[in-house]
Amino acid sequence: MTELTLVQAVNRGLQQAMRDDPDVLVLGEDVGVNGGVFRATEGLLKEFGEERVLDTPLSETGIIGTAVGMALYGLKPVAEIQFLDFIYPAFDQIVSELAKFRYRSGGQYPCHVVIRTPYGGGIKGGLYHSQSTEAYFAHTAGLKVVIPSTPADAKGLLKSSIRCDDPVIFLESEKMLNETGDVPEDKEFTLPLGVANVERVGADVTVVSYGRPMQRVVRSAVDALVKDHDVDVELIDLRTLRPMDAGTVLASIKKTHRCVIVDEDWGYCGMGSGILHKLQKAAFDDLDAPIEYVHSDEIPVPFNHYLEEAMMPSVDRIVSAVKEVCYR
């Protein structure tokens, strides 16, 4: 094991994937000479050269359109968009073209493309650098959506994403990029897509989350519930939003009979709403209380750090939701 930041883990994952497969390349704004805006591609240009590490113009449509073309000719591009908030000029390329090629070609064109992009709040970036809109992409058939919550997950899931036949939206929390954790050194280390991680086994309530909320508030809330409220929490990190590992969550609910979902998306039509819909009917006979959903307030993300924190799920709000389902 080596202690790495999340962005270093991403860098190691890219480096190993490029060493293992000459068809893997990276492209995006400033990914070459500057090593990426967050240094996720640092050192790759020196090792792999300009043919496999491509600095692009400031054009999200161009980056994704180029990646799609490369993939149709058998390459495996990893495209970087500097912030999720900037991806929308390429939205048509992603949902109308990239997500459809494998289906419309009867599997002849698998379209290996990974789109890496930072998402979410916590950096005082305001309404143009801080959105959590993963539900847009999880809504689209043909795409996989992956969100790691630890450096080890980032490395293992990224390598699996690059090997995947389907295009993958790979979201990395901006605030978590410098968070550290132990990462396996084994170059064969991967984590399967579509498999949730039962991070803590418990008996009283199932708490489901993913990505930055896991690191920011969920783990702290679980600790508080266990130590201060004598609630035995089963904590599940989804890791992959599409496909979602509903089976693991439903098996947990069958045991605990209660569930709370936490994310930083907006509540109405947010990711958690989709997760809740996936679970509610299937788990209905096992539930002793309605599923609770803790999400961000439905407003643009404020620039002010304290207002930004106030709009997002907190330890207190999660504890309150868990107590609601456990004590009603």
C-alpha positions as CSV (number, residue, x, y, z in Angstrom):
1,M,0.0,0.0,0.0
2,T,1.1,3.6,-0.7
3,E,-0.5,6.7,0.7
4,L,-1.7,8.9,-2.2
5,T,-4.0,11.8,-2.8
6,L,-7.1,11.1,-5.0
7,V,-5.5,13.0,-7.9
8,Q,-2.3,11.1,-7.5
9,A,-4.3,7.8,-7.6
10,V,-6.0,9.0,-10.8
11,N,-2.6,9.8,-12.3
12,R,-1.2,6.3,-11.4
13,G,-4.3,4.7,-12.9
14,L,-3.9,6.6,-16.1
15,Q,-0.1,5.8,-16.2
16,Q,-0.6,2.1,-15.7
17,A,-3.5,1.9,-18.2
18,M,-1.3,3.7,-20.9
19,R,1.6,1.4,-20.2
20,D,-0.6,-1.7,-20.5
21,D,-2.4,-0.7,-23.7
22,P,-0.9,1.4,-26.5
23,D,-4.4,2.3,-27.7
24,V,-5.1,4.3,-24.5
25,L,-4.4,8.0,-24.8
26,V,-5.5,11.2,-23.0
27,L,-6.8,14.5,-24.4
28,G,-8.1,17.8,-23.0
29,E,-7.3,21.3,-22.2
30,D,-3.8,21.7,-20.6
31,V,-3.4,17.9,-20.0
32,G,0.0,17.8,-21.7
33,V,2.6,20.5,-20.9
34,N,0.8,21.7,-17.7
35,G,-0.3,18.3,-16.5
36,G,-3.9,19.2,-16.2
37,V,-5.6,21.9,-14.2
38,F,-5.5,19.7,-11.1
39,R,-2.3,17.9,-12.2
40,A,-4.0,14.6,-12.9
41,T,-2.0,14.0,-16.1
42,E,1.3,15.3,-14.8
43,G,4.3,13.5,-16.2
44,L,2.3,11.6,-18.9
45,L,3.5,13.8,-21.8
46,K,7.1,13.2,-20.9
47,E,6.6,9.4,-20.8
48,F,4.2,8.9,-23.6
49,G,4.8,11.8,-26.0
50,E,2.5,14.1,-28.0
51,E,0.8,11.4,-30.0
52,R,-0.8,9.9,-26.8
53,V,-1.1,13.1,-24.6
54,L,-2.9,15.7,-26.6
55,D,-3.4,19.3,-25.5
56,T,-6.6,20.5,-27.2
57,P,-8.2,23.9,-27.9
58,L,-10.8,25.3,-25.4
59,S,-13.7,23.4,-26.9
60,E,-15.6,20.8,-25.0
61,T,-17.5,19.9,-28.2
62,G,-14.2,19.4,-30.0
63,I,-12.7,17.3,-27.2
64,I,-15.6,14.9,-27.0
65,G,-16.2,14.8,-30.7
66,T,-12.6,14.0,-31.3
67,A,-12.7,11.3,-28.6
68,V,-15.7,9.7,-30.3
69,G,-14.0,9.6,-33.6
70,M,-10.8,8.1,-32.2
71,A,-12.9,5.4,-30.4
72,L,-14.7,4.5,-33.6
73,Y,-11.3,3.7,-35.1
74,G,-10.3,1.4,-32.2
75,L,-8.5,3.8,-29.9
76,K,-9.4,4.2,-26.2
77,P,-9.3,7.9,-25.4
78,V,-9.6,9.3,-21.9
79,A,-11.0,12.8,-22.3
80,E,-10.7,15.4,-19.6
81,I,-13.2,18.2,-19.1
82,Q,-11.9,20.7,-16.6
83,F,-15.1,21.0,-14.6
84,L,-18.4,19.2,-14.9
85,D,-20.1,22.6,-15.2
86,F,-18.3,23.1,-18.5
87,I,-19.4,19.9,-20.1
88,Y,-22.7,21.1,-21.5
89,P,-21.5,22.4,-24.9
90,A,-20.6,18.7,-25.5
91,F,-23.9,17.3,-24.1
92,D,-25.3,16.5,-27.6
93,Q,-22.1,14.7,-28.5
94,I,-22.3,12.6,-25.3
95,V,-26.0,11.7,-25.1
96,S,-26.9,11.7,-28.8
97,E,-23.8,10.1,-30.3
98,L,-21.4,8.6,-27.8
99,A,-24.1,6.8,-25.7
100,K,-25.8,5.4,-28.8
101,F,-23.0,4.0,-31.0
102,R,-22.7,0.5,-29.5
103,Y,-26.5,0.0,-29.6
104,R,-27.1,1.4,-33.1
105,S,-24.2,-0.6,-34.5
106,G,-25.3,-3.9,-33.0
107,G,-22.1,-4.0,-30.9
108,Q,-19.7,-3.5,-33.9
109,Y,-18.5,-0.2,-32.5
110,P,-18.0,-0.4,-28.7
111,C,-16.8,3.2,-28.5
112,H,-14.3,3.0,-25.6
113,V,-14.4,6.5,-24.2
114,V,-13.8,7.7,-20.6
115,I,-14.8,11.2,-19.8
116,R,-13.0,12.4,-16.6
117,T,-14.3,15.5,-15.0
118,P,-14.3,17.1,-11.5
119,Y,-17.7,17.8,-10.0
120,G,-19.4,19.1,-6.9
121,G,-18.8,21.8,-4.3
122,G,-16.4,22.7,-1.5
123,I,-13.9,24.9,-3.3
124,K,-15.8,28.2,-3.1
125,G,-16.2,28.0,-6.9
126,G,-19.8,29.2,-6.9
127,L,-22.5,28.4,-9.4
128,Y,-20.2,27.7,-12.4
129,H,-17.7,25.3,-10.8
130,S,-19.6,23.4,-8.2
131,Q,-22.6,21.6,-9.5
132,S,-23.6,18.0,-8.8
133,T,-25.5,17.0,-12.0
134,E,-24.6,13.4,-12.3
135,A,-28.3,12.5,-12.7
136,Y,-28.2,14.0,-16.2
137,F,-25.8,11.2,-17.3
138,A,-27.2,8.4,-15.2
139,H,-30.5,9.1,-17.0
140,T,-28.9,8.3,-20.4
141,A,-29.0,4.7,-21.6
142,G,-25.6,3.6,-23.0
143,L,-23.5,5.5,-20.5
144,K,-21.9,4.2,-17.3
145,V,-21.5,6.7,-14.4
146,V,-18.8,6.1,-11.9
147,I,-17.9,8.2,-8.8
148,P,-15.1,7.1,-6.4
149,S,-15.1,8.2,-2.7
150,T,-11.5,7.2,-1.9
151,P,-8.1,7.3,-3.7
152,A,-8.0,3.5,-3.9
153,D,-11.5,3.5,-5.5
154,A,-10.4,6.2,-7.9
155,K,-7.5,4.1,-9.2
156,G,-9.3,0.8,-9.3
157,L,-12.5,2.1,-10.8
158,L,-10.7,4.3,-13.4
159,K,-8.7,1.3,-14.7
160,S,-11.9,-0.7,-15.1
161,S,-13.6,2.2,-16.8
162,I,-10.8,2.4,-19.4
163,R,-11.2,-1.3,-20.1
164,C,-15.0,-1.1,-20.4
165,D,-16.7,-1.6,-23.7
166,D,-19.3,1.1,-22.9
167,P,-18.5,4.9,-22.5
168,V,-18.0,6.0,-19.0
169,I,-18.6,9.3,-17.2
170,F,-16.0,9.3,-14.4
171,L,-16.6,12.0,-11.8
172,E,-14.0,13.1,-9.3
173,S,-14.9,15.4,-6.4
174,E,-13.0,18.7,-6.7
175,K,-12.8,19.0,-2.9
176,M,-11.5,15.4,-2.5
177,L,-8.6,15.6,-5.0
178,N,-6.1,16.3,-2.2
179,E,-7.6,13.9,0.3
180,T,-5.3,11.0,1.0
181,G,-5.7,7.2,1.5
182,D,-3.9,3.9,1.1
183,V,-3.8,2.7,-2.5
184,P,-2.6,-0.8,-3.6
185,E,0.6,-0.7,-5.5
186,D,-0.2,-3.8,-7.5
187,K,-0.5,-2.8,-11.2
188,E,-3.2,-5.5,-11.6
189,F,-5.4,-3.8,-9.0
190,T,-8.9,-3.0,-10.3
191,L,-12.4,-2.7,-8.9
192,P,-15.5,-3.9,-10.9
193,L,-18.0,-1.5,-12.2
194,G,-21.6,-1.9,-11.0
195,V,-20.7,-3.4,-7.7
196,A,-21.4,-1.4,-4.5
197,N,-19.1,-1.5,-1.4
198,V,-20.6,-2.4,2.0
199,E,-18.2,-0.2,3.9
200,R,-19.7,-1.0,7.3
201,V,-21.9,-3.9,8.3
202,G,-24.8,-3.0,10.6
203,A,-28.2,-4.2,11.7
204,D,-30.5,-1.2,12.4
205,V,-30.5,1.0,9.2
206,T,-29.0,1.1,5.7
207,V,-27.3,4.4,4.7
208,V,-26.6,4.7,1.0
209,S,-24.4,7.3,-0.6
210,Y,-21.5,7.8,-3.0
211,G,-18.7,10.3,-3.9
212,R,-17.9,13.4,-1.9
213,P,-20.8,13.1,0.6
214,M,-19.2,9.9,1.9
215,Q,-16.0,11.7,2.8
216,R,-17.5,15.0,3.8
217,V,-20.4,14.1,6.1
218,V,-21.7,10.5,5.8
219,R,-18.9,8.7,7.5
220,S,-18.9,11.3,10.3
221,A,-22.6,11.0,10.7
222,V,-22.4,7.2,10.9
223,D,-19.7,7.5,13.6
224,A,-22.0,9.8,15.6
225,L,-24.9,7.5,15.2
226,V,-23.0,4.5,16.4
227,K,-21.2,6.2,19.3
228,D,-23.7,8.7,20.5
229,H,-27.1,7.2,19.5
230,D,-26.5,3.5,19.7
231,V,-27.7,3.0,16.1
232,D,-26.0,0.1,14.3
233,V,-25.6,1.5,10.7
234,E,-24.9,-0.5,7.6
235,L,-23.1,1.9,5.2
236,I,-23.1,1.3,1.5
237,D,-21.0,3.2,-1.1
238,L,-22.6,2.8,-4.5
239,R,-19.4,3.6,-6.4
240,T,-21.3,3.2,-9.7
241,L,-24.5,5.1,-10.3
242,R,-25.2,3.4,-13.7
243,P,-25.5,0.5,-13.5
244,M,-26.6,0.7,-9.9
245,D,-26.0,-2.3,-7.7
246,A,-29.6,-2.4,-6.3
247,G,-29.2,-6.1,-5.2
248,T,-26.6,-5.2,-2.5
249,V,-28.8,-2.4,-1.2
250,L,-32.0,-4.5,-1.2
251,A,-30.2,-7.3,0.6
252,S,-29.2,-4.8,3.2
253,I,-32.7,-3.3,3.6
254,K,-34.1,-6.9,4.0
255,K,-31.9,-7.1,7.1
256,T,-32.2,-3.6,8.5
257,H,-35.8,-2.7,7.4
258,R,-34.8,1.0,7.1
259,C,-33.0,3.1,4.6
260,V,-31.6,6.6,4.2
261,I,-30.1,8.0,1.0
262,V,-27.6,10.9,1.0
263,D,-26.3,12.9,-2.0
264,E,-25.4,16.5,-2.9
265,D,-27.7,16.6,-5.9
266,W,-30.9,18.5,-5.8
267,G,-33.9,16.6,-4.5
268,Y,-36.4,17.0,-7.3
269,C,-35.4,14.6,-10.1
270,G,-32.0,14.3,-8.4
271,M,-29.8,11.1,-8.3
272,G,-31.2,10.2,-4.9
273,S,-34.8,10.3,-6.2
274,G,-33.8,7.8,-8.9
275,I,-32.2,5.6,-6.3
276,L,-35.2,5.8,-4.1
277,H,-37.5,4.9,-7.0
278,K,-35.3,1.9,-7.7
279,L,-35.6,0.7,-4.1
280,Q,-39.0,1.6,-2.8
281,K,-41.2,-0.9,-4.6
282,A,-38.7,-3.7,-4.5
283,A,-38.1,-3.3,-0.8
284,F,-41.7,-2.3,0.2
285,D,-42.5,-5.5,2.1
286,D,-39.2,-5.3,4.0
287,L,-39.5,-1.6,5.1
288,D,-40.6,-0.6,8.6
289,A,-40.5,3.1,7.6
290,P,-40.5,5.2,4.4
291,I,-37.1,5.7,2.8
292,E,-35.6,9.1,3.8
293,Y,-33.6,11.2,1.3
294,V,-31.1,13.9,2.4
295,H,-30.0,16.2,-0.4
296,S,-28.9,19.7,-1.2
297,D,-31.2,22.7,-1.2
298,E,-32.5,23.4,-4.7
299,I,-30.7,26.7,-5.3
300,P,-27.6,27.7,-7.3
301,V,-24.4,27.0,-5.4
302,P,-23.4,30.1,-3.5
303,F,-19.9,31.6,-3.6
304,N,-19.9,32.1,0.1
305,H,-18.3,29.0,1.8
306,Y,-20.7,29.1,4.8
307,L,-23.8,29.4,2.6
308,E,-22.5,26.6,0.4
309,E,-22.0,24.3,3.4
310,A,-25.5,25.2,4.7
311,M,-27.2,24.2,1.4
312,M,-25.7,20.7,1.4
313,P,-26.3,17.7,3.6
314,S,-24.9,18.0,7.1
315,V,-24.1,15.5,9.8
316,D,-27.0,16.8,11.8
317,R,-29.4,16.4,8.9
318,I,-28.3,12.8,8.3
319,V,-28.5,11.9,12.0
320,S,-32.0,13.4,12.1
321,A,-33.1,11.4,9.0
322,V,-31.7,8.2,10.5
323,K,-33.5,8.8,13.8
324,E,-36.7,9.5,11.9
325,V,-36.7,6.1,10.2
326,C,-35.5,4.3,13.3
327,Y,-37.7,5.8,16.0
328,R,-41.0,6.5,14.2
